[in-house]
Amino acid sequence: MYRGIGESYFKLKDYNQTIEFCQKAIDSDLLFPLYAKQPHFYLGCSYLLRDPGINWNDISLAKYHFQRALNISLENDMADDHVTTDIYQTLAYINDNYEDDWNSAIDNLTNALQICETNGWIDSYNQIKEDIERITMKIETED
């Protein structure tokens, strides 16, 4: 129930309500573990999107929830979908833009790239390749 309400609020771009209901869904212990992936994903997105500007606590919470959603995917053989690709890309975005951890960003993008290649998602594949090249240029410029 809470999961569906949280998803509805996310679609309405009401990120504070999304956070409230997705957290209730996770805390309720009624979620089948496979269904916990989506609330964690929505929580991660909501923490990144809810306020303009940089809120380090929100960024940390976003990263935690994206990583949790990714772990659920990997533990349950659900890592070959668009959501998992989005998670890898968003973790790379956080690594790149907030942590200057470019090697981790490339690792996350490489994982997303492999999923795209496996599924034949050419447009996403090309975009991720461009992101990897952009970050590689940053690394080379720093050296």
C-alpha positions in Angstrom: 0.0 0.0 0.0 2.6 2.5 1.1 4.8 1.6 -1.9 2.0 2.5 -4.4 1.3 5.7 -2.6 5.0 6.6 -2.6 5.2 5.9 -6.4 2.1 8.1 -7.0 3.7 11.0 -5.1 6.9 10.5 -7.1 5.0 10.7 -10.4 3.4 13.9 -9.1 6.9 15.2 -8.2 6.0 15.6 -4.5 9.3 14.4 -3.3 8.7 15.0 0.4 5.6 12.9 0.4 7.4 10.3 -1.7 10.1 10.1 1.0 7.5 9.7 3.7 5.5 6.9 2.1 8.5 5.0 0.6 10.1 5.1 4.0 6.9 3.8 5.6 6.8 1.0 3.0 10.4 -0.1 3.8 9.8 0.3 7.6 6.6 -1.7 7.6 8.4 -5.0 7.1 5.4 -6.1 5.0 7.4 -5.6 1.8 8.5 -8.7 0.0 12.3 -8.1 -0.4 12.0 -8.0 -4.1 9.5 -5.2 -3.9 11.8 -3.1 -1.7 13.9 -2.2 -4.8 11.5 0.4 -6.1 10.9 2.3 -2.8 14.7 2.6 -2.4 15.0 3.8 -5.9 12.3 6.4 -5.4 13.9 7.5 -2.1 17.2 8.0 -3.8 15.7 10.0 -6.6 13.6 12.1 -4.2 16.6 13.0 -2.0 18.4 14.2 -5.1 15.5 16.1 -6.6 13.6 17.6 -3.7 15.6 20.7 -3.0 17.6 22.9 -5.3 21.2 23.3 -4.4 23.5 21.0 -2.6 22.3 19.3 0.6 25.1 16.9 1.6 22.8 14.9 3.9 20.3 14.4 1.1 23.1 13.4 -1.3 24.4 10.9 1.3 20.9 9.5 1.8 20.3 9.3 -2.0 23.5 7.3 -2.4 22.6 5.0 0.4 19.1 4.2 -1.1 20.5 3.8 -4.7 23.1 1.4 -3.3 20.5 -0.5 -1.4 18.3 -0.8 -4.5 21.3 -2.0 -6.4 22.1 -4.6 -3.8 18.6 -5.9 -3.9 18.9 -6.2 -7.7 22.2 -8.1 -7.5 21.1 -10.4 -4.7 17.9 -11.4 -6.5 19.2 -11.7 -10.1 17.2 -8.6 -11.2 20.2 -6.6 -12.4 19.4 -6.7 -16.1 16.8 -4.0 -16.4 16.4 -0.3 -17.0 16.1 0.6 -13.3 19.4 -1.1 -12.5 21.0 0.9 -15.4 19.5 4.1 -14.0 20.9 3.2 -10.6 24.4 2.7 -11.9 24.2 5.9 -13.9 22.9 7.9 -10.9 25.6 6.5 -8.6 28.1 7.5 -11.3 26.6 11.0 -11.4 27.0 11.3 -7.6 30.6 10.0 -7.8 31.4 12.4 -10.5 29.6 15.6 -9.5 29.7 15.5 -5.7 32.6 13.2 -4.7 35.1 13.7 -7.4 35.5 9.9 -7.4 35.9 9.5 -11.1 37.2 5.9 -11.0 34.0 4.8 -9.2 31.9 6.8 -11.6 33.6 5.0 -14.5 33.1 1.6 -12.8 29.4 2.3 -12.3 29.0 3.5 -15.9 30.8 0.4 -17.2 28.4 -1.8 -15.3 25.5 0.1 -16.9 27.1 -0.2 -20.3 27.3 -3.9 -20.0 23.6 -4.1 -19.3 22.8 -1.9 -22.3 25.1 -4.0 -24.5 23.5 -7.3 -23.3 20.0 -5.9 -24.0 20.8 -4.1 -27.3 19.9 -0.7 -25.9 21.9 1.3 -28.4 20.8 4.9 -27.5 21.6 4.3 -23.8 24.8 2.5 -24.7 26.0 5.5 -26.8 25.1 8.0 -24.1 27.0 6.0 -21.4 30.0 5.7 -23.7 30.0 9.5 -24.0 29.8 9.9 -20.2 32.7 7.5 -19.7 34.8 9.4 -22.3 34.0 12.8 -20.6 35.0 11.5 -17.2 38.2 9.9 -18.6 39.1 13.3 -20.0 38.7 14.8 -16.5 41.1 12.1 -15.1 43.6 12.8 -17.8 43.4 16.6 -17.3 44.0 16.1 -13.5 47.1 14.1 -14.2 
